[in-house]
Amino acid sequence: FASDERMVQLCNLEAMDQIRRWRTDYQPERVVPYATAQEKITGTTIAANGAAFRSRRNWYGLKFRCQLAGDGESVVGFEFLVGDLVPREKWDELGLPAVH
């Protein structure tokens, strides 16, 4: 069974892929699932209501719900909502790095 860390990594990768496919003007390169609220892991489901992603030198708010297979090794369901641009002056407070 996959570790919580591995499941979060898989969901972060899925988030970047889904965002990229949804809007090609976004080029996600990193996801922080706990920017404004800790992600919640329940079995093989991860809910990240306070996530953020980096695209083209900016950070944007993100919420996602990621359902993994029973072994935790693959994503079987994913929903997301992109939020607003995160102001530069909040990056440090939220632990969002200025460089990748």
Residue, then its C-alpha position, 0 to 999 in steps of 0.5 A: f500500500a502506498s504511503d501518504e506521501r506517495m499518494v499526495q505526490l501522485c495527486n499533485l502530479e495529477a493536479m498539474d496534468q489536469i490544470r495543463r489540459w484544462r487551460t494551456d495558458y497555465q503551465p503548472e510546475r509545482v503544487v503545494p497541497y497545504a498552502t492555506a489549509q492542511e490537506k486531509i487524507t481519508g483512506t485513499t482520498i485526498a482533499a486539499n482545500g487550501a492548495a496552490f500551484r505555481s505557473r509562469r512565476n506566479w502562484y494561484g489558489l487551488k482546491f482538489r479532491c483526489q481519489l486513488a485506487g485501493d492500493g493507493e498507486s494510481v488516481v481513479g478520480f479527480e476534481f479541481l477548482v482553480g482560485d485567484l492569483v496569490p499576491r506576492e506579499k503572501w508567498d512567504e507567509l504561505g510557504l510558497p517559494a519564489v523560485h522552483 
